[in-house]
């Protein structure tokens, strides 16, 4: 790391490959998986706790508030208490490629390798499963108000959005947003409800999903495939990273 960009320090060394890095919202604790264990360290790298006893190797981690962690591995979703070490295990019907917790901390969504999404309602233990994707579900992202989950499978050119308003998505058809011509590489929600998607088709597409709204608001053409995208904290700018090494910024305009 360049000295002008910051300081690089070795905070932890693990005998296994770390997975699922997740900072707590206050920035004072970092959690990650190593094999079947969850390790917690503070911002200086000092060990805080090891949460062991998971039945399978863990691949994805997410904080749920200050003292609770979600961890996913092949066939299982775990809810761990960082303060007491207590742990619950739930069935996960497949191999997780994503773990996304709704901002209201109520629903964990896992994109699975078998072409489905597993929803787990943490408080009442209810679960559901949505299938029919073209391939492995590798992208999942929640809207800021926890109403919509956007998802996409590997190789797919459509964004599939599940609506958790009213009675939830069970028994309903998802919104399919079609404007890309090749596979989608990244998705990101803006705080006011805008969804951006970027793809191999050199396109960045802006949507506002909602009842009866499935058309793109805007399509920006690039000079090559798009990769990762990220909104600024104020939601006014979208950063787009391209495989070519280029990073572009797009600014929202009032209409």
The 8 nearest C-alpha neighbors of each residue, nearest first, counted from 0:
[[1, 2, 7, 4, 5, 6, 3, 8],
 [0, 2, 4, 3, 5, 6, 7, 8],
 [1, 3, 4, 5, 0, 6, 7, 8],
 [4, 2, 1, 5, 6, 0, 7, 8],
 [3, 5, 1, 2, 0, 6, 7, 8],
 [6, 4, 2, 3, 7, 1, 0, 8],
 [5, 7, 2, 8, 4, 0, 1, 3],
 [6, 8, 0, 5, 9, 2, 1, 10],
 [9, 7, 10, 6, 11, 44, 43, 0],
 [8, 10, 11, 7, 12, 44, 43, 6],
 [11, 9, 44, 8, 43, 12, 45, 40],
 [12, 10, 9, 44, 13, 45, 40, 46],
 [11, 13, 14, 10, 9, 15, 17, 16],
 [12, 14, 15, 11, 16, 17, 33, 38],
 [13, 15, 12, 16, 33, 17, 34, 11],
 [16, 14, 13, 33, 17, 34, 12, 32],
 [15, 17, 33, 18, 14, 13, 34, 32],
 [18, 16, 33, 32, 15, 31, 19, 13],
 [19, 17, 32, 58, 31, 20, 33, 16],
 [18, 20, 59, 60, 31, 58, 32, 21],
 [19, 21, 31, 30, 18, 60, 22, 29],
 [22, 20, 30, 29, 61, 60, 19, 31],
 [23, 21, 29, 26, 28, 24, 30, 20],
 [22, 24, 26, 28, 25, 62, 29, 27],
 [23, 25, 26, 22, 65, 64, 27, 62],
 [26, 24, 27, 23, 28, 22, 65, 64],
 [27, 25, 23, 24, 28, 22, 42, 29],
 [28, 26, 42, 25, 41, 23, 29, 22],
 [27, 29, 41, 23, 40, 26, 42, 22],
 [30, 28, 22, 40, 39, 21, 41, 23],
 [31, 29, 39, 21, 38, 20, 22, 40],
 [32, 30, 20, 19, 38, 37, 18, 17],
 [33, 31, 37, 18, 17, 36, 57, 19],
 [32, 34, 17, 36, 15, 16, 35, 18],
 [33, 35, 56, 36, 57, 32, 15, 16],
 [36, 34, 56, 53, 57, 55, 33, 51],
 [37, 35, 51, 33, 34, 50, 32, 38],
 [36, 38, 32, 50, 49, 31, 33, 51],
 [39, 37, 49, 31, 30, 48, 32, 50],
 [38, 40, 30, 48, 47, 29, 46, 49],
 [41, 39, 46, 47, 45, 44, 29, 28],
 [40, 42, 28, 44, 43, 45, 27, 29],
 [41, 43, 27, 44, 28, 40, 29, 26],
 [44, 42, 41, 45, 10, 40, 27, 28],
 [45, 43, 10, 41, 40, 42, 11, 46],
 [44, 46, 40, 41, 43, 47, 10, 42],
 [47, 45, 40, 48, 39, 44, 41, 38],
 [48, 46, 40, 39, 41, 45, 49, 38],
 [49, 47, 39, 46, 38, 50, 40, 81],
 [48, 50, 38, 37, 51, 39, 36, 47],
 [51, 49, 37, 36, 84, 38, 48, 52],
 [52, 50, 36, 53, 49, 37, 35, 84],
 [51, 53, 54, 35, 36, 50, 86, 55],
 [54, 52, 35, 55, 51, 36, 56, 77],
 [53, 55, 52, 35, 56, 75, 88, 72],
 [56, 54, 53, 35, 72, 57, 73, 75],
 [57, 55, 35, 34, 72, 58, 54, 73],
 [58, 56, 72, 71, 35, 32, 34, 59],
 [57, 59, 72, 18, 19, 71, 32, 56],
 [60, 58, 19, 71, 70, 98, 57, 18],
 [59, 61, 70, 19, 69, 21, 31, 20],
 [62, 60, 69, 68, 21, 70, 63, 59],
 [61, 63, 68, 64, 23, 67, 69, 21],
 [64, 62, 67, 68, 104, 61, 65, 69],
 [63, 65, 66, 67, 62, 104, 24, 23],
 [64, 66, 67, 63, 23, 62, 24, 25],
 [65, 67, 81, 80, 82, 64, 68, 63],
 [68, 66, 80, 63, 79, 81, 64, 65],
 [69, 67, 62, 79, 63, 78, 61, 80],
 [68, 70, 78, 61, 77, 60, 62, 79],
 [69, 71, 60, 77, 59, 76, 57, 68],
 [72, 70, 76, 59, 57, 75, 58, 77],
 [73, 71, 57, 58, 75, 56, 55, 74],
 [72, 74, 94, 75, 93, 95, 55, 71],
 [75, 73, 91, 93, 92, 94, 72, 90],
 [76, 74, 91, 90, 72, 89, 73, 71],
 [75, 77, 71, 89, 91, 88, 70, 90],
 [78, 76, 88, 70, 87, 69, 89, 71],
 [77, 79, 69, 87, 86, 68, 88, 70],
 [80, 78, 86, 68, 67, 85, 81, 77],
 [81, 79, 67, 84, 85, 82, 83, 66],
 [80, 82, 66, 84, 67, 83, 79, 68],
 [81, 83, 80, 66, 84, 67, 85, 48],
 [84, 82, 85, 80, 81, 79, 66, 86],
 [83, 85, 80, 81, 82, 50, 86, 79],
 [86, 84, 80, 83, 79, 87, 81, 82],
 [85, 87, 79, 78, 80, 84, 88, 77],
 [88, 86, 78, 77, 79, 89, 85, 76],
 [87, 89, 77, 76, 78, 75, 86, 90],
 [90, 88, 76, 75, 77, 91, 87, 78],
 [89, 91, 75, 74, 92, 76, 88, 77],
 [92, 90, 74, 75, 93, 76, 89, 117],
 [91, 93, 74, 90, 94, 117, 75, 111],
 [94, 92, 74, 91, 111, 73, 95, 113],
 [93, 95, 73, 111, 112, 74, 96, 72],
 [96, 94, 111, 97, 110, 109, 112, 93],
 [95, 97, 110, 111, 137, 112, 94, 136],
 [98, 96, 110, 109, 95, 137, 99, 139],
 [97, 99, 109, 108, 59, 100, 107, 110],
 [100, 98, 108, 107, 109, 97, 140, 101],
 [99, 101, 107, 106, 104, 108, 102, 98],
 [100, 102, 104, 145, 103, 106, 141, 105],
 [103, 101, 104, 145, 143, 100, 144, 141],
 [102, 104, 101, 105, 145, 144, 106, 100],
 [105, 103, 101, 102, 63, 106, 100, 64],
 [104, 106, 103, 121, 120, 101, 122, 107],
 [107, 105, 120, 101, 119, 100, 121, 104],
 [106, 108, 100, 119, 118, 99, 101, 120],
 [107, 109, 118, 99, 117, 98, 100, 106],
 [110, 108, 98, 97, 117, 116, 95, 111],
 [109, 111, 116, 136, 97, 96, 95, 137],
 [112, 110, 95, 94, 115, 136, 113, 96],
 [111, 113, 135, 94, 114, 136, 95, 96],
 [114, 112, 111, 135, 115, 93, 134, 94],
 [115, 113, 135, 134, 132, 136, 112, 111],
 [114, 116, 130, 111, 129, 113, 110, 132],
 [115, 117, 110, 129, 109, 128, 111, 130],
 [116, 118, 128, 109, 108, 127, 110, 129],
 [119, 117, 108, 127, 126, 107, 128, 116],
 [120, 118, 126, 107, 106, 121, 125, 108],
 [121, 119, 106, 125, 124, 122, 105, 126],
 [120, 122, 124, 105, 119, 106, 123, 107],
 [121, 123, 124, 120, 105, 125, 106, 119],
 [122, 124, 125, 121, 120, 126, 119, 105],
 [125, 123, 121, 120, 122, 126, 119, 89],
 [126, 124, 120, 123, 119, 127, 121, 122],
 [127, 125, 119, 118, 120, 124, 128, 117],
 [128, 126, 118, 117, 119, 129, 125, 169],
 [127, 129, 117, 116, 118, 130, 115, 126],
 [128, 130, 116, 115, 117, 127, 131, 118],
 [131, 129, 115, 132, 114, 116, 128, 113],
 [130, 132, 133, 115, 114, 129, 134, 116],
 [133, 131, 114, 134, 130, 115, 152, 136],
 [132, 134, 152, 155, 131, 114, 135, 154],
 [135, 133, 114, 152, 153, 132, 136, 154],
 [134, 136, 114, 112, 152, 153, 113, 137],
 [137, 135, 152, 110, 114, 111, 151, 138],
 [136, 138, 152, 96, 135, 110, 153, 97],
 [139, 137, 151, 150, 136, 152, 97, 140],
 [138, 140, 150, 149, 99, 110, 97, 148],
 [139, 141, 149, 148, 99, 150, 142, 187],
 [142, 140, 148, 101, 147, 145, 149, 143],
 [141, 143, 145, 147, 144, 188, 146, 148],
 [142, 144, 190, 145, 102, 141, 192, 188],
 [143, 145, 146, 142, 102, 103, 147, 192],
 [146, 144, 142, 101, 143, 102, 147, 141],
 [147, 145, 163, 144, 164, 162, 142, 148],
 [148, 146, 162, 142, 161, 145, 141, 163],
 [147, 149, 141, 161, 160, 140, 142, 150],
 [150, 148, 160, 140, 139, 159, 141, 147],
 [151, 149, 139, 159, 138, 158, 160, 148],
 [152, 150, 138, 158, 136, 159, 137, 155],
 [151, 153, 136, 135, 134, 137, 155, 154],
 [154, 152, 135, 134, 155, 137, 136, 151],
 [153, 155, 182, 152, 156, 134, 183, 181],
 [156, 154, 182, 152, 153, 157, 183, 133],
 [155, 157, 182, 181, 179, 183, 180, 154],
 [158, 156, 177, 176, 155, 175, 159, 179],
 [157, 159, 176, 151, 175, 150, 160, 149],
 [158, 160, 175, 150, 174, 149, 151, 173],
 [159, 161, 149, 174, 173, 148, 150, 175],
 [162, 160, 173, 148, 147, 168, 163, 149],
 [161, 163, 147, 168, 164, 146, 167, 160],
 [164, 162, 167, 146, 168, 147, 161, 165],
 [163, 165, 167, 146, 162, 166, 147, 168],
 [164, 166, 167, 163, 162, 168, 146, 169],
 [167, 165, 164, 168, 163, 169, 162, 170],
 [168, 166, 163, 164, 165, 169, 162, 171],
 [167, 169, 171, 162, 163, 161, 170, 166],
 [170, 168, 171, 167, 127, 166, 129, 172],
 [169, 171, 168, 172, 167, 166, 129, 173],
 [172, 170, 168, 169, 173, 167, 162, 161],
 [171, 173, 174, 170, 168, 161, 169, 175],
 [174, 172, 161, 160, 175, 159, 171, 162],
 [173, 175, 160, 159, 176, 161, 172, 213],
 [176, 174, 159, 158, 157, 177, 173, 160],
 [177, 175, 158, 213, 157, 174, 159, 178],
 [176, 178, 157, 179, 175, 158, 156, 214],
 [177, 179, 176, 180, 215, 157, 204, 156],
 [180, 178, 156, 181, 177, 200, 157, 198],
 [179, 181, 156, 200, 178, 182, 199, 198],
 [182, 180, 156, 200, 199, 179, 198, 183],
 [183, 181, 156, 154, 155, 198, 199, 184],
 [182, 184, 198, 156, 197, 185, 155, 199],
 [183, 185, 198, 226, 197, 182, 199, 227],
 [184, 186, 197, 227, 196, 183, 228, 226],
 [187, 185, 196, 195, 197, 228, 188, 140],
 [188, 186, 195, 194, 229, 228, 196, 189],
 [189, 187, 194, 142, 193, 195, 190, 192],
 [188, 190, 193, 234, 191, 192, 194, 230],
 [191, 189, 143, 192, 234, 188, 193, 142],
 [192, 190, 189, 193, 143, 234, 188, 144],
 [193, 191, 190, 189, 207, 142, 194, 188],
 [192, 194, 207, 189, 206, 188, 191, 195],
 [195, 193, 188, 206, 205, 187, 207, 189],
 [196, 194, 205, 187, 204, 186, 206, 188],
 [197, 195, 186, 204, 203, 185, 187, 205],
 [198, 196, 203, 185, 225, 184, 183, 202],
 [199, 197, 183, 184, 225, 200, 182, 202],
 [198, 200, 224, 201, 181, 182, 225, 183],
 [199, 201, 181, 198, 202, 224, 180, 179],
 [202, 200, 224, 223, 221, 199, 225, 220],
 [203, 201, 220, 200, 219, 198, 197, 221],
 [202, 204, 197, 219, 196, 218, 220, 198],
 [203, 205, 218, 196, 195, 217, 202, 197],
 [204, 206, 195, 217, 216, 194, 215, 218],
 [207, 205, 215, 194, 216, 193, 208, 195],
 [206, 208, 193, 194, 192, 209, 212, 216],
 [209, 207, 212, 206, 213, 210, 194, 193],
 [208, 210, 212, 211, 207, 213, 162, 174],
 [211, 209, 212, 208, 213, 174, 162, 207],
 [210, 212, 209, 213, 208, 174, 214, 207],
 [213, 211, 209, 210, 208, 214, 207, 174],
 [212, 214, 176, 208, 211, 215, 174, 175],
 [215, 213, 212, 216, 176, 206, 177, 178],
 [214, 216, 206, 217, 205, 204, 178, 213],
 [217, 215, 206, 205, 214, 207, 218, 204],
 [216, 218, 205, 215, 204, 219, 206, 203],
 [219, 217, 204, 203, 205, 202, 220, 215],
 [220, 218, 203, 202, 204, 221, 217, 201],
 [219, 221, 202, 201, 218, 203, 222, 223],
 [222, 220, 201, 223, 202, 219, 224, 225],
 [223, 221, 201, 220, 224, 225, 202, 241],
 [222, 224, 201, 221, 225, 241, 243, 200],
 [225, 223, 201, 199, 200, 241, 198, 226],
 [226, 224, 241, 198, 197, 201, 199, 240],
 [227, 225, 241, 240, 184, 242, 185, 197],
 [226, 228, 240, 185, 239, 225, 184, 229],
 [229, 227, 239, 238, 240, 185, 187, 226],
 [228, 230, 238, 237, 187, 231, 239, 227],
 [231, 229, 237, 234, 236, 238, 189, 232],
 [230, 232, 234, 236, 233, 237, 235, 229],
 [233, 231, 234, 230, 235, 190, 189, 236],
 [232, 234, 231, 235, 236, 230, 190, 189],
 [235, 233, 231, 232, 189, 230, 236, 190],
 [234, 236, 251, 233, 250, 231, 237, 230],
 [237, 235, 250, 231, 249, 234, 230, 251],
 [236, 238, 230, 249, 248, 229, 231, 239],
 [237, 239, 248, 229, 228, 247, 230, 249],
 [240, 238, 228, 247, 246, 227, 248, 237],
 [239, 241, 246, 227, 226, 245, 228, 225],
 [240, 242, 225, 226, 245, 243, 244, 246],
 [241, 243, 244, 226, 240, 225, 224, 245],
 [244, 242, 241, 245, 223, 224, 240, 246],
 [245, 243, 242, 241, 246, 240, 226, 247],
 [244, 246, 241, 243, 240, 247, 242, 239],
 [247, 245, 240, 239, 241, 244, 238, 248],
 [246, 248, 239, 238, 245, 240, 249, 237],
 [249, 247, 238, 237, 239, 236, 250, 246],
 [248, 250, 237, 236, 238, 247, 251, 239],
 [251, 249, 236, 235, 252, 237, 248, 234],
 [252, 250, 235, 236, 253, 249, 237, 234],
 [251, 253, 254, 250, 235, 249, 236, 217],
 [252, 254, 251, 250, 235, 216, 234, 217],
 [253, 252, 251, 216, 217, 250, 235, 205]]
